[in-house]
Structures are given as C-alpha cells and as structure tokens.
Amino acid sequence: MRRAVLAAVLASTAGAAFAQPAQERPRILRDVGYDQRLGEQVPLDLVFHDESGRDVPLRSLFRGKPVVLSLVYYECPMLCTLTLNGLESALSVLSFDVGREFDVVTVSFEPKETPALAAAKKKAYLARYRRPGAAEGWHFLTGGEEPIHTLTAAVGFRYAWDTETRQYAHPAGLVILTPDGRIARYMYGMEYAPRDLRLALVEASARRIGNPVDAVLLYCYQYDPMRGRYAASVMRLVRLGGVLTVLALGGFILVSLRRERAA
C-alpha cells in the first residue's frame, strides 16, 4: 500500500517545484524532483554500457537529432514501468519515428543493474513499439555510480533511496535534448500528450523535423515550464484567428473580382 501511495505522490509532484513548502512534504520527498537546467549542456563524454555490455560514450548516441532522455531503473516495481509505458504509448501515435527523426536514450540510475536487464527491457518495448529502425534509435543503458551521478545532476534529476519500501523515490518525466546535447524541455508525469512531445522535439531540433503545421502549433501554444506541457495561448489564438479571417476575406474579394472580369 505504501508503495502505491508513494508512486502516486511522486507522479503528481514531478514538476520543478511542489505546491507546498519543502518543510511540509514527507521527508523522503524533500530530496526528490526535477531542478530545471534549461539550456545547459549534458556531459557527453560520460561512458555507459549498452544492452550487450559494451562501453558506449554518451556522445556516440547523439546523431544530429534531438534525443528523449528517460531516467528509470529497470527493476522498479511501479513508477518506472508506468513512465516507460506512457512514453511508448506516446511514441506509438507520434508521426515521427524513433531512429529516424529523433532518438531515445533510457538510462538506469541504479548502478547495480546489469546490461542483461537493459536488454530485456529493450526487447519488451521494441516488441510493443514495432517500427522499423527503432532498435538503432532507442538505447537502454546501465552504468557505474560516477557517470550516473554526473548525468542525473546535470539534468537536475533528484532521487533518494527509501529504506522502508526498499526502492527509489524519484520523479516521473522526460528530458528533451537538442542534437548537441543541451537541455531543451522537461515533460512531467507518466503520460505524455503526443502533441506536446512533437512540439518539444520540433523546438529541440531547431524545427528541422517540423512542417508548416508545427510552425502554426508552436505559434498557438506556449510551453508551461511548471507543468511540463504546452498550453494554448489565448492571445495568440485570437491573433491567428484575425489573420486567417483577413486572409479568407481577401481571398473572397479576389475571387469575386476575377469572376466579374470574366463575365
């Protein structure tokens, strides 16, 4: 029961700040959350282990595309699985493909976990995702204490070991990185709206994977860093509506004039 309550609380408080003061939170949660480090560089020289146990510099996984970074641990009994399920669900309906327009890097923050566990997780989620090229674009990594600590600190991911439940207390979310490894966006929670994920990837890639529809969406929606999602900007929508109305009226007048001349 305590595990379920802990997971629910962590999922609802995964933002950059909790609604209540730190001193009023449960003790285990005071050291848990995301500190936003927007614009900062992730250390790409860190070396982790891939699913086969080979040493992999983080830099080698950045292939000129934005990267979705998810921090989990593979034997997590609850929250990590829900987070990965939410990520896979969003990816499955996203028009972009893992391995083509962007990559995903999932890193275990438990230094005791092995490449075998990572390989099992990769096999399970690739079987669910079922898109060609995903195996080359979705990486499941493990590593030692030093690279894990350096990476989690760089992205502001704070977690703590709960001795009573014998599991980690940690936030749920994703970190969106630019092709050169800078922090572009945070997305919080266990479920991710495909629209929000798409817009975050478009922004992270300097719109190289976008299209005119994305440009309109980015104009109409404004990123809310506290909620880790995009929200409609009323003023922008009103302005866009005005522009579209003027364009429609202008088009009607132009067509009418042409018909009169033709007559």
C-alpha positions in Angstrom: 0.0 0.0 0.0 2.8 2.4 0.9 4.4 1.7 -2.5 1.2 2.6 -4.3 0.8 5.9 -2.3 4.5 6.8 -2.9 4.2 6.2 -6.6 1.0 8.3 -6.9 2.6 11.2 -4.9 5.8 11.1 -7.0 3.8 11.2 -10.2 1.7 14.1 -9.1 4.7 16.1 -7.8 7.1 15.5 -10.7 7.3 19.2 -11.6 10.1 21.6 -11.0 8.6 22.7 -7.7 6.0 21.3 -5.3 2.9 23.3 -4.5 3.6 23.0 -0.7 6.8 24.3 1.0 9.6 21.8 1.3 9.5 21.5 5.0 5.8 20.4 4.8 6.5 17.5 2.5 7.1 13.9 3.6 10.8 13.5 4.5 11.5 11.1 1.6 10.1 13.6 -0.9 12.2 16.6 0.1 15.1 15.3 -1.9 13.0 14.2 -4.9 12.2 16.2 -8.0 13.5 18.0 -11.1 15.6 21.1 -11.0 15.3 22.7 -14.4 18.6 23.2 -16.1 17.2 24.6 -19.4 19.9 25.4 -21.9 22.7 23.7 -20.0 25.0 21.1 -21.7 24.8 17.4 -20.8 28.3 15.9 -20.4 28.5 13.8 -23.5 31.9 12.3 -22.6 30.3 10.1 -20.0 30.6 6.3 -20.7 27.8 3.9 -20.0 27.1 0.2 -21.0 24.7 -0.7 -23.8 22.4 -3.7 -23.8 25.2 -6.0 -24.9 27.6 -4.8 -22.2 29.8 -2.7 -24.5 31.1 0.7 -23.3 29.3 3.5 -25.0 30.2 7.1 -24.8 27.0 9.2 -24.5 28.3 11.3 -27.4 28.0 8.4 -29.8 24.3 8.3 -29.3 23.8 11.9 -30.5 23.5 11.5 -34.2 22.4 15.0 -35.3 18.9 14.5 -34.0 17.0 15.5 -30.8 17.1 13.0 -28.0 14.5 12.0 -25.5 16.2 11.1 -22.2 14.3 8.9 -19.7 15.8 8.1 -16.3 14.5 4.9 -14.7 15.7 1.8 -13.1 14.7 -1.5 -14.7 13.7 -3.4 -11.5 11.4 -0.6 -10.3 8.2 -2.3 -9.2 5.9 0.6 -10.2 6.6 4.1 -11.3 9.3 3.4 -13.9 7.2 0.9 -15.7 4.3 3.3 -15.8 6.7 6.0 -17.1 8.1 3.8 -19.9 4.6 2.6 -20.8 3.5 6.2 -21.1 6.5 7.0 -23.3 5.9 4.1 -25.5 2.2 4.9 -25.9 3.1 8.5 -26.9 5.7 7.3 -29.4 3.3 4.8 -30.9 0.9 7.5 -32.1 3.6 10.1 -32.9 4.1 10.7 -36.6 7.8 10.9 -36.1 9.8 7.6 -35.9 12.4 6.7 -33.3 15.7 6.3 -35.1 14.7 8.5 -38.0 13.7 11.9 -36.7 14.8 11.5 -33.1 16.4 9.0 -30.7 15.5 7.8 -27.2 18.1 7.1 -24.5 16.8 5.3 -21.4 19.4 5.2 -18.6 19.1 3.2 -15.3 20.1 5.3 -12.3 20.7 2.1 -10.3 24.4 1.3 -10.6 23.8 -2.4 -9.6 21.7 -3.1 -12.6 23.1 -5.1 -15.5 23.1 -5.0 -19.3 21.0 -8.1 -19.2 18.2 -6.2 -17.5 18.6 -3.4 -20.1 18.4 -5.9 -22.9 15.2 -7.5 -21.5 13.6 -4.0 -21.3 14.7 -3.1 -24.8 13.3 -6.3 -26.2 9.9 -5.8 -24.4 9.4 -2.2 -25.5 10.6 -2.7 -29.1 8.1 -5.5 -29.4 5.4 -3.1 -28.4 6.6 -0.2 -30.5 7.1 -2.3 -33.7 8.5 0.4 -36.0 11.5 -0.3 -38.3 14.8 1.3 -37.3 13.8 1.6 -33.6 16.4 -0.8 -32.5 19.1 1.6 -33.6 17.4 4.6 -32.1 16.2 3.5 -28.7 19.0 2.7 -26.3 18.7 1.2 -22.9 21.9 1.9 -20.8 23.4 0.9 -17.5 26.4 2.4 -15.8 28.6 3.0 -12.7 27.9 5.4 -9.8 30.1 8.2 -11.2 28.6 8.6 -14.6 25.1 8.1 -13.3 25.6 10.8 -10.6 27.1 13.2 -13.1 24.3 12.7 -15.6 21.4 13.0 -13.1 23.0 16.1 -11.5 23.4 17.7 -15.0 19.7 17.4 -15.8 18.5 18.2 -12.3 17.1 14.7 -11.6 16.9 14.2 -7.8 16.1 10.9 -6.2 16.5 9.1 -2.9 16.5 5.5 -1.6 13.6 4.6 0.6 14.8 2.1 3.2 11.3 1.2 4.3 10.0 0.2 0.9 13.5 -0.7 -0.4 13.0 1.2 -3.6 14.0 4.5 -5.0 11.8 7.6 -4.7 12.1 9.6 -7.8 10.2 11.9 -10.1 8.5 10.8 -13.3 9.3 12.6 -16.5 11.3 13.1 -19.7 14.1 15.4 -20.6 14.2 16.6 -24.2 17.8 17.3 -25.5 19.0 19.1 -28.6 21.1 17.4 -31.2 24.2 18.8 -29.5 23.1 17.6 -26.0 21.6 20.8 -24.5 18.5 20.6 -22.3 15.6 21.9 -24.3 12.5 20.9 -22.4 11.2 18.9 -19.4 8.0 16.8 -19.6 6.4 15.7 -16.3 4.2 12.8 -15.3 3.6 9.3 -16.5 1.6 10.1 -19.7 2.8 12.4 -22.4 0.5 14.0 -25.0 1.8 13.2 -28.5 1.2 16.9 -29.4 3.4 18.1 -26.6 6.1 15.6 -27.4 6.1 16.5 -31.0 6.3 20.3 -30.3 9.2 19.7 -27.9 11.1 17.7 -30.5 10.4 20.3 -33.1 11.8 23.0 -30.8 14.8 20.9 -29.8 15.8 20.2 -33.3 15.5 23.9 -34.3 12.4 22.9 -36.3 14.5 20.7 -38.8 11.9 18.0 -38.4 8.9 20.3 -38.4 6.5 21.3 -41.1 4.1 24.3 -41.6 1.5 22.7 -39.3 4.1 22.5 -36.5 5.0 26.2 -37.0 1.4 27.1 -36.5 1.1 24.9 -33.4 4.2 26.5 -31.9 2.7 29.9 -32.5 -0.6 28.9 -30.9 0.8 27.0 -27.9 3.1 28.3 -25.2 5.3 26.0 -23.1 4.5 26.0 -19.4 7.7 25.0 -17.5 5.9 24.4 -14.2 3.5 21.8 -15.8 6.0 20.5 -18.3 3.5 20.8 -21.1 2.2 23.1 -23.8 -0.9 25.2 -23.2 -3.0 27.2 -25.7 -2.1 30.9 -25.7 -5.4 32.8 -25.9 -4.0 36.0 -27.3 -2.0 34.1 -30.0 -5.1 32.1 -31.0 -7.1 35.4 -31.2 -4.4 36.9 -33.4 -4.1 33.9 -35.6 -7.9 33.9 -36.0 -7.8 37.5 -37.0 -5.1 36.8 -39.6 -7.0 33.9 -41.0 -10.2 35.9 -41.2 -8.4 38.7 -43.1 -6.8 36.2 -45.5 -10.2 34.5 -46.1 -11.9 37.8 -46.8 -9.1 38.9 -49.1 -9.3 35.6 -51.0 -13.1 36.0 -51.3 -12.7 39.5 -52.7 -10.0 38.4 -55.2 -12.2 35.5 -56.5 -15.2 37.8 -56.8 -13.2 40.4 -58.8 -11.9 37.7 -61.2 -15.4 36.4 -61.8 -16.7 39.9 -62.6 -13.9 40.4 -65.1 -14.5 37.0 -66.6 -18.2 37.9 -67.1 
